[in-house]
Amino acid sequence: MVLSKLFRSVAVMLSSSHMRRRSGQNANLASFFLLAASLPVLGADFSVDQTPMPVSVEKAFDHFQVERPVLIDHAGDGSGRLFIGSQLGTIYVLPSVTSKEEPTTFLEIEPQVSYKEKQNEEGLLGLAFHPKFKANGQFFVYYTTTVEPNTSYISRFKVSSSDPNIADPKSEEILMKIKQPFWNHNGGTIAFGPDGFLYIALGDGGNARDPLLSAQDTSTVLGKILRIDVDKKDPGLAYAIPRDNPYAKVTGARPEIYATGLRNVWRMSFDRENGQLYIADVGQDLWEEINLGKLGGNYGWSIREASHLFAESASNSSPMIEPVWEYPHTPDWGKSITGGNVYRGKQIDALKGFYLYGDYVSGKLWALKLDPETKQTIANRPIAWPSALPIVTFGEDEAGEVYFTSTASGGIIYRFSDVKN
């Protein structure tokens, strides 16, 4: 990411933990430099386009709402169906994005999904359809279970043999059980990559400030992105380990690990055009960040928060990947990133090639674009919308049109459209 070297170095120094605990004068000075380091120009060369995007937002569906809609996906089977998942444990299906029918229940597992209003980072958090779903009827879910306290399941389900719009809840095959030390930072995004492997985003286990130092510990899956082969099985596993996983042959390390150093990825997605993985990682005290996926990548947490020093006493010899974008915890930006998708639809020319994302706290929306050669951010353009409600998740339909959701007013699904003249 582009930052003034002077502002960045001073901001890092003044935002470190011991300086934050000192006098109000230092705190105010730190705030000044942190703000200066993250002004809209984000760099001395003024190279990042931050002009407003000529795009508006509208309700996608007027005839229904879904309580806590945390998942939006399609099956990739040519049916044009849209699947919407409630954090409480139900996945709904619409016959098409233009349908005026009420969605029907595709999978209902609420009795076995753990969700509490005051511990709202648990629940049904992930959905991914097998790349060959049309042929095999397999899909995968990530949820926290009522069967075992603070435990996440990654399970395979199959569609009913008699009705393609109904899944068979009895078909569940649990692939992984992940013990969580706390109720928060469960991550939960699961997605198939262009290589056909299932990618799994896991938070650092929770509480705050990574108290167990999980994110840099390769003996645990917490604070990582995992990568597994669901079409094969290794001895003792319900899946196989891809041979090129970076820790596949490292003694004491978890072979499922694809990348390390993550706090709580709240949404990752693959660009359907070029396969690039975008990772939005929720920050701790001061910074939110967007990263590009790389096999074996270390994204720094909890040594760093985004590109800024977080734990001064920590040491790690492995190189760390710089975020392609970061933003500060200020009212003008937000405090909790919600990652989205690269727009590859056909309805809005202005959005093509932009990565759409938002913030849960501020409700703000942006469209970010990278230089295809250098992978440097060349634009981060705000998208105005009057509601500015908490943004919970993003997803795309089979045609590449992008949607996002809010829990406000019972749970509403939105989509993007051209600015109305």
CORTARA-V423599 format. One record per pair of residues at least 12 apart in sequence whose ideal C-beta (glycine too) atoms are under 10 Angstrom apart, sorted by the first residue. I is the first residue (numbers start at 1). J is the second residue. Records with the same first field share a line. If there is no record, write none. Layout:
I->J + J
This chain:
1->38 + 42 + 43 + 48 + 289 + 290 + 306 + 307 + 322 + 323 + 324 + 325 + 326 + 327 + 376 + 377 + 380
2->41 + 42 + 43 + 44 + 45 + 46 + 47 + 48 + 324 + 325 + 376 + 377 + 378
3->37 + 38 + 42 + 43 + 44 + 307 + 308 + 322 + 326
4->33 + 36 + 37 + 38 + 39 + 41 + 42 + 43 + 44 + 45
5->37 + 43 + 44
6->33 + 36 + 37 + 44
7->32 + 33 + 34 + 35 + 36 + 37 + 38 + 39 + 42 + 43 + 44
8->33 + 34 + 36 + 37 + 38 + 43 + 307 + 308
9->33 + 37
10->29 + 30 + 32 + 33 + 34 + 36 + 37
11->30 + 31 + 32 + 33 + 34 + 35 + 36 + 37 + 38 + 286 + 287 + 307 + 308 + 309 + 328
12->30 + 33 + 34 + 37 + 304 + 307 + 308 + 309 + 310
13->30 + 33 + 308 + 309
14->26 + 27 + 28 + 29 + 30 + 31 + 32 + 33 + 34
15->27 + 30 + 31 + 33 + 34 + 37 + 285 + 286 + 287 + 305 + 308 + 309 + 310 + 328
16->30 + 308 + 309 + 310 + 311 + 312
17->209 + 285 + 309 + 310 + 311 + 312 + 313
18->312
20->285 + 286
30->286
31->286 + 328 + 330
34->286 + 287 + 308 + 328 + 329 + 330
35->328 + 330 + 332
37->308 + 326 + 328
38->286 + 287 + 326 + 327 + 328 + 329 + 330 + 332 + 333
39->328 + 332
40->332 + 333 + 380 + 382
42->325 + 326 + 327 + 377 + 380
43->377
47->371 + 376 + 377 + 378 + 379
48->325 + 368 + 369 + 376 + 377 + 378 + 379 + 380 + 381
49->369 + 377 + 378 + 379 + 380 + 381
50->366 + 379 + 380 + 381 + 382
51->379 + 381 + 382
52->367 + 381 + 382 + 383 + 384 + 419
53->348 + 350 + 351 + 354 + 356 + 365 + 366 + 367 + 379 + 380 + 381 + 382 + 383 + 384 + 416 + 419
54->348 + 349 + 350 + 351 + 381 + 383 + 384 + 418 + 419
55->343 + 348 + 350 + 351 + 354 + 356 + 365 + 367 + 381 + 382 + 383 + 384 + 385 + 416 + 417 + 418 + 419
56->348 + 383 + 384 + 385 + 386 + 416 + 417 + 418 + 419 + 420
57->365 + 383 + 384 + 385 + 386 + 387 + 404 + 414 + 415 + 416 + 417
58->385 + 414 + 415 + 416 + 417 + 420
59->387 + 412 + 413 + 414 + 415
60->72 + 82 + 84 + 94 + 97 + 397 + 401 + 403 + 404 + 405 + 412 + 413 + 414 + 415 + 416 + 417
61->82 + 84 + 94 + 97 + 98 + 99 + 100 + 102 + 103 + 403 + 412 + 413 + 414 + 415
62->100 + 412
63->99 + 100 + 101 + 102 + 103
64->84 + 92 + 94 + 100 + 101 + 102 + 103 + 410 + 411 + 412 + 413
65->84 + 405 + 409 + 410 + 411 + 412 + 413
66->84 + 85 + 86 + 87 + 88 + 90 + 91 + 92 + 103 + 405 + 407 + 410 + 411 + 412 + 413
67->86 + 87 + 88 + 90 + 407 + 410 + 411
68->85 + 86 + 87 + 88 + 89 + 90 + 115 + 117 + 120 + 123 + 124 + 392 + 393 + 405 + 407 + 410 + 411
69->84 + 85 + 86 + 87 + 92 + 392 + 393 + 395 + 403 + 404 + 405 + 406 + 407 + 410 + 411 + 412 + 413
70->84 + 85 + 86 + 87 + 88 + 120 + 123 + 124 + 125 + 126 + 127 + 188 + 266 + 267 + 392 + 393 + 395 + 405 + 407 + 411
71->83 + 84 + 85 + 86 + 87 + 91 + 92 + 124 + 125 + 126 + 127 + 128 + 141 + 142 + 188 + 189 + 392 + 393 + 395 + 405
72->84 + 85 + 127 + 341 + 392 + 393 + 394 + 395 + 396 + 397 + 402 + 403 + 404 + 405 + 413
73->85 + 91 + 126 + 127 + 128 + 129 + 139 + 191 + 395 + 396 + 397 + 398 + 403
74->97 + 129 + 133 + 395 + 396 + 397 + 398 + 399 + 400 + 401
75->93 + 106 + 129 + 130 + 133 + 134 + 137 + 139 + 159 + 164 + 398
76->129 + 130 + 131 + 132 + 133 + 134 + 192 + 272 + 398
77->129 + 130 + 132 + 133 + 134 + 135 + 137 + 159 + 164 + 398
78->134 + 398
79->93 + 95 + 96 + 133 + 134 + 164 + 165 + 398
80->94 + 95 + 96 + 97 + 98 + 99 + 397 + 398 + 399
81->93 + 94 + 95 + 96 + 97 + 99 + 103 + 106 + 164 + 165 + 397 + 398
82->94 + 95 + 96 + 97 + 98 + 99 + 103 + 395 + 396 + 397 + 398 + 401 + 403 + 413
83->103 + 106 + 107 + 127 + 129 + 139 + 395 + 397
84->103 + 106 + 127 + 393 + 395 + 403 + 405 + 411 + 413
85->106 + 107 + 123 + 124 + 125 + 126 + 127 + 141 + 143 + 393 + 395 + 405
86->108 + 110 + 113 + 115 + 123 + 124 + 411
87->113 + 115 + 120 + 121 + 122 + 123 + 124 + 125 + 143 + 144 + 188 + 392 + 393 + 407 + 411
88->108 + 109 + 110 + 113 + 115 + 123 + 124
89->107 + 108 + 109 + 110 + 111 + 112 + 113 + 114 + 115 + 123 + 124 + 141 + 143 + 144 + 146
90->103 + 105 + 106 + 107 + 108 + 109 + 110 + 113 + 124
91->103 + 105 + 106 + 107 + 108 + 109 + 124 + 127 + 139 + 141 + 157 + 167
92->104 + 105 + 106 + 107 + 108
93->105 + 106 + 107 + 164 + 165 + 166 + 167
94->106 + 165 + 397 + 413
95->165
96->397 + 398
97->397 + 398 + 399 + 401 + 403 + 415
103->165
104->163 + 165 + 166
105->165 + 166 + 167
106->127 + 139 + 157 + 159 + 160 + 163 + 164 + 165 + 166 + 167
107->124 + 127 + 139 + 141 + 157 + 159 + 160 + 166 + 167 + 168 + 169 + 171 + 172
108->166 + 167 + 169
109->124 + 141 + 143 + 145 + 146 + 153 + 155 + 157 + 167 + 169 + 172
110->123 + 124 + 146
111->146 + 147 + 169
112->124 + 143 + 144 + 145 + 146 + 147 + 153 + 155 + 169 + 172
113->125 + 141 + 143 + 144 + 145 + 146 + 153
114->143 + 144 + 145 + 146 + 147 + 148 + 149 + 150 + 151 + 152 + 183
115->143 + 144 + 146
116->144 + 183
118->183
119->144 + 150 + 182 + 183 + 184 + 206
120->183 + 184 + 407
121->144 + 180 + 182 + 183 + 184 + 185 + 186 + 187 + 188 + 203 + 206 + 264 + 266
122->143 + 144 + 145 + 146 + 150 + 151 + 152 + 180 + 183 + 184 + 186 + 188
123->142 + 143 + 144 + 186 + 188
124->141 + 142 + 143 + 144 + 188
125->141 + 142 + 143 + 144 + 152 + 186 + 187 + 188 + 189 + 190 + 201 + 266 + 393
126->140 + 141 + 142 + 143 + 152 + 154 + 186 + 187 + 188 + 189 + 190 + 191 + 198 + 200 + 201 + 267
127->139 + 140 + 141 + 142 + 143 + 157 + 188 + 189 + 190 + 191 + 395
128->140 + 141 + 142 + 154 + 189 + 190 + 191 + 192 + 198 + 199 + 200 + 230
129->159 + 191 + 192
130->156 + 158 + 192 + 196 + 198 + 230 + 231
131->192 + 193 + 194 + 195 + 196 + 197 + 198 + 231
132->192 + 196 + 231
133->158 + 159 + 164 + 192
134->164
136->158 + 159 + 231
137->157 + 158 + 159 + 160 + 161 + 164 + 167 + 168 + 171
138->156 + 157 + 158 + 159 + 171 + 173 + 230 + 231
139->155 + 156 + 157 + 158 + 159 + 167 + 190
140->154 + 155 + 156 + 157 + 173 + 175 + 190 + 191 + 192 + 198 + 200 + 230
141->153 + 154 + 155 + 156 + 157 + 167 + 172 + 188 + 190
142->154 + 155 + 176 + 178 + 186 + 187 + 188 + 189 + 190 + 200 + 201 + 202
143->155 + 186 + 188
144->178 + 180 + 183 + 186 + 188
145->174 + 177
147->174 + 177
148->177 + 179 + 180
149->179 + 180 + 183
150->178 + 179 + 180 + 181 + 182 + 183 + 186 + 205 + 206
151->177 + 178 + 179 + 180
152->176 + 177 + 178 + 179 + 180 + 186 + 187 + 188 + 200 + 202 + 203 + 221
153->172 + 174 + 175 + 176 + 177 + 178
154->174 + 175 + 176 + 177 + 178 + 188 + 190 + 198 + 200 + 202 + 226 + 228 + 230 + 238 + 239
155->171 + 172 + 173 + 174 + 175 + 176 + 177 + 238
156->171 + 172 + 173 + 174 + 175 + 198 + 230 + 238 + 239
157->169 + 170 + 171 + 172 + 173
158->170 + 171 + 172 + 173
159->171
173->230 + 238
174->238
175->198 + 200 + 228 + 230 + 233 + 237 + 238 + 239
176->200 + 202 + 221 + 226 + 228 + 237 + 238 + 239 + 256
178->200 + 202 + 205 + 220 + 221 + 222 + 226
179->205 + 220 + 221 + 222
180->202 + 203 + 205 + 206 + 222
181->204 + 205 + 206 + 207 + 211 + 212 + 214 + 220 + 222
182->203 + 204 + 205 + 206 + 207 + 208 + 211 + 212
183->206 + 207
184->203 + 204 + 205 + 206 + 207 + 208 + 264
185->202 + 203 + 204 + 205 + 206 + 207 + 208 + 210 + 214 + 215 + 222 + 223 + 262 + 263 + 264 + 265 + 266 + 282
186->201 + 202 + 203 + 205 + 206 + 222 + 264 + 266
187->200 + 201 + 202 + 203 + 204 + 205 + 222 + 223 + 224 + 225 + 226 + 262 + 263 + 264 + 265 + 266 + 267 + 268 + 281 + 282
188->200 + 201 + 202 + 203 + 264 + 265 + 266 + 267
189->201 + 202 + 225 + 265 + 266 + 267 + 268 + 269 + 279 + 280 + 339 + 393
190->226 + 228 + 268
191->225 + 267 + 268 + 269 + 270 + 277
192->230 + 270
193->227 + 258 + 270 + 275 + 277 + 293
194->270 + 271 + 272 + 274 + 275 + 276 + 277
195->227 + 229 + 242 + 244 + 270 + 275 + 295
196->229 + 230 + 231 + 242
197->226 + 227 + 228 + 229 + 230 + 231 + 239 + 240 + 241 + 242 + 245 + 258
198->226 + 227 + 228 + 229 + 230 + 231 + 239 + 256
199->225 + 226 + 227 + 228 + 258 + 259 + 268 + 269 + 270 + 277 + 279 + 293
200->221 + 224 + 225 + 226 + 227 + 228 + 256 + 258 + 265 + 268
201->224 + 225 + 226 + 258 + 259 + 262 + 264 + 265 + 266 + 267 + 268 + 279 + 280 + 281 + 339
202->214 + 215 + 220 + 221 + 222 + 223 + 224 + 225 + 226 + 256 + 257 + 262 + 264 + 265
203->215 + 222 + 223 + 224 + 262 + 263 + 264 + 265 + 266 + 281 + 282
204->216 + 217 + 220 + 222 + 223 + 224 + 261 + 262 + 263 + 264 + 265 + 284 + 301 + 302
205->220 + 221 + 222 + 223 + 264
206->222 + 264
208->263 + 284 + 285
209->263 + 284 + 285 + 301 + 302 + 305 + 310 + 311
210->222 + 223 + 261 + 263 + 264 + 284 + 301 + 302 + 303 + 310 + 311 + 314
211->302
212->302
213->302 + 303 + 311 + 314
214->260 + 262 + 263 + 301 + 302
215->260 + 261 + 262 + 263 + 264 + 281 + 298 + 299 + 300 + 301 + 302 + 303
216->260 + 261 + 298 + 300 + 301 + 302 + 303 + 311 + 314 + 315 + 316 + 318 + 320
217->253 + 254 + 260
218->246 + 247 + 250 + 252 + 253 + 254 + 255 + 257 + 260 + 298 + 318
219->247 + 250 + 252 + 253 + 254 + 257
220->253 + 254 + 257
221->254 + 256 + 257
222->254 + 262
223->257 + 259 + 260 + 261 + 262 + 263 + 264 + 265 + 281 + 299 + 301 + 302
224->247 + 254 + 256 + 257 + 258 + 259 + 260 + 261 + 262 + 265 + 299
225->256 + 257 + 258 + 259 + 260 + 261 + 262 + 265 + 268 + 277 + 279 + 293 + 295 + 297 + 299
226->239 + 241 + 245 + 254 + 255 + 256 + 257 + 258 + 259
227->241 + 242 + 244 + 245 + 246 + 248 + 255 + 256 + 257 + 258 + 259 + 293 + 295
228->240 + 241 + 242 + 245 + 255 + 256 + 258
229->241 + 242 + 243 + 245
234->255
237->255 + 256
239->256
240->255
241->254 + 255 + 256 + 257
242->255 + 256 + 258 + 295
243->255
244->258 + 295 + 296
245->257 + 258 + 295 + 296
246->258 + 259 + 260 + 294 + 295 + 296 + 297 + 298
247->260 + 296
257->296
258->277 + 293 + 294 + 295 + 296 + 297
259->277 + 279 + 291 + 293 + 294 + 295 + 296 + 297 + 298 + 299 + 321
260->296 + 297 + 298 + 299 + 300 + 301 + 316 + 318 + 320
261->281 + 291 + 297 + 298 + 299 + 300 + 301 + 302 + 303 + 304 + 316 + 318 + 320 + 321
262->279 + 281 + 282 + 289 + 291 + 297 + 298 + 299 + 300 + 301 + 302
263->281 + 282 + 283 + 284 + 289 + 299 + 300 + 301 + 302 + 305 + 306 + 310
264->280 + 281 + 282 + 283 + 284 + 301 + 336 + 337
265->279 + 280 + 281 + 282 + 291 + 299 + 337 + 339
266->279 + 280 + 281 + 282 + 288 + 336 + 337 + 338 + 339 + 360 + 392 + 393
267->279 + 280 + 281 + 282 + 337 + 338 + 339 + 340 + 341 + 357 + 358 + 392 + 393 + 394 + 395
268->280 + 281 + 290 + 291 + 293 + 339
269->293 + 339 + 340 + 341 + 342 + 355 + 356 + 357 + 394 + 395 + 396 + 402
270->293 + 341 + 342
271->292 + 341 + 342 + 343 + 344 + 353 + 355 + 370
272->341 + 342 + 343 + 344 + 396 + 400
273->342 + 344 + 352 + 353 + 400
274->342 + 344 + 353 + 372
275->293
276->292 + 293 + 342 + 355 + 370 + 372 + 375
277->291 + 292 + 293 + 294 + 295 + 297
278->290 + 291 + 292 + 293 + 324 + 339 + 340 + 341 + 342 + 355 + 357 + 368 + 370
279->291 + 292 + 293 + 294 + 297 + 299 + 321 + 323 + 324 + 339
280->323 + 325 + 336 + 337 + 338 + 339 + 340 + 355 + 357 + 358 + 359 + 394
281->299 + 300 + 301 + 305 + 306 + 323 + 326 + 337 + 339
282->335 + 336 + 337 + 338 + 339 + 359 + 360
283->301 + 305 + 306 + 308 + 310 + 326 + 327 + 328 + 329 + 335 + 336 + 337
284->301 + 302 + 305 + 306 + 310 + 329
285->305 + 308 + 310 + 329 + 335
286->305 + 306 + 308 + 310 + 326 + 327 + 328 + 329 + 330 + 335
287->304 + 305 + 306 + 307 + 308 + 310 + 323 + 326 + 327 + 328 + 329 + 333 + 335 + 337
288->305 + 306 + 323 + 325 + 326 + 327 + 328 + 329 + 333 + 334 + 335 + 336 + 337 + 338 + 339 + 357 + 359 + 360 + 361
289->301 + 304 + 305 + 306 + 307 + 308 + 322 + 323 + 324 + 325 + 326 + 327 + 337
290->306 + 323 + 324 + 325 + 326 + 327 + 337 + 339 + 340 + 355 + 357 + 366 + 368 + 370 + 377 + 380
291->306 + 321 + 322 + 323 + 324 + 325 + 326 + 339
292->321 + 322 + 323 + 324 + 370 + 375
293->321
294->321
296->318 + 321
297->318 + 319 + 320 + 321
298->316 + 318 + 319 + 320 + 321
299->320 + 321 + 322 + 323
300->314 + 316 + 318 + 319 + 320 + 321 + 322 + 323
301->320
302->314
303->315 + 316 + 318 + 320
304->316 + 320 + 322 + 323
305->326
306->322 + 323 + 325 + 326 + 327 + 328
307->320 + 321 + 322 + 323 + 326
308->326 + 328
323->377
324->355 + 368 + 370 + 375 + 376 + 377 + 380
325->337 + 355 + 357 + 366 + 368 + 370 + 376 + 377 + 380
326->377
327->359 + 362 + 364 + 366 + 380
329->359 + 361 + 362
330->362
331->361 + 362 + 364
332->362 + 364 + 382
333->359 + 361 + 362 + 364 + 366
334->358 + 359 + 360 + 361 + 362 + 363 + 364 + 366 + 391
335->359 + 360 + 361 + 362
336->358 + 359 + 360 + 361 + 362 + 390 + 391
337->357 + 358 + 359 + 360 + 361 + 366 + 391
338->356 + 357 + 358 + 359 + 360 + 361 + 363 + 365 + 390 + 391 + 392 + 393 + 394 + 404 + 405
339->355 + 356 + 357 + 358 + 393 + 394
340->354 + 355 + 356 + 357 + 358 + 365 + 366 + 367 + 368 + 391 + 393 + 394 + 395 + 396 + 402 + 403 + 404
341->354 + 355 + 356 + 357 + 394 + 395 + 396 + 400 + 401 + 402 + 403 + 404
342->354 + 355 + 356 + 367 + 368 + 369 + 370 + 396 + 400 + 402
343->355 + 356 + 367 + 396 + 400 + 401 + 402 + 416
344->396 + 399 + 400 + 401 + 402
345->396 + 397 + 399 + 400 + 401 + 402 + 415 + 416
346->399 + 400 + 401
347->399 + 400 + 401 + 402 + 415 + 416 + 417 + 418
348->401 + 402 + 415 + 416 + 417 + 418 + 419
349->418
350->367 + 381 + 383 + 416 + 418 + 419
351->367 + 369 + 381 + 383 + 401 + 402 + 416 + 418
352->369 + 400
353->367 + 369 + 370 + 372 + 379
354->366 + 367 + 368 + 369 + 370 + 379 + 380 + 381 + 383 + 402
355->367 + 368 + 369 + 370 + 377 + 379 + 380 + 394 + 402
356->368 + 383 + 394 + 396 + 402 + 403 + 404 + 416
357->380 + 383 + 391 + 394 + 404
358->383 + 385 + 388 + 389 + 390 + 391 + 392 + 393 + 394 + 404 + 406
359->388 + 390 + 391
360->389 + 390 + 391 + 392 + 393 + 406 + 407
361->390 + 391
362->388 + 390 + 391
363->385 + 387 + 388 + 389 + 390 + 391 + 406 + 408
364->382 + 383 + 384 + 385 + 388 + 391
365->381 + 382 + 383 + 384 + 385 + 388 + 391 + 394 + 404 + 414 + 416
366->379 + 380 + 381 + 382 + 383
367->379 + 380 + 381 + 382 + 383 + 416
368->380 + 381
369->381
383->416
384->419
385->404 + 414 + 416
387->406 + 408 + 409 + 412 + 414
388->406 + 408
389->404 + 405 + 406 + 407 + 408 + 409 + 412 + 414
390->405 + 406 + 407 + 408
391->404 + 405 + 406 + 407 + 408 + 414
392->404 + 405 + 406 + 407 + 408 + 411 + 412 + 413
393->405 + 406 + 407 + 413
394->414
395->413
397->415
401->415 + 416 + 417
402->414 + 415 + 416
403->415 + 416
404->416
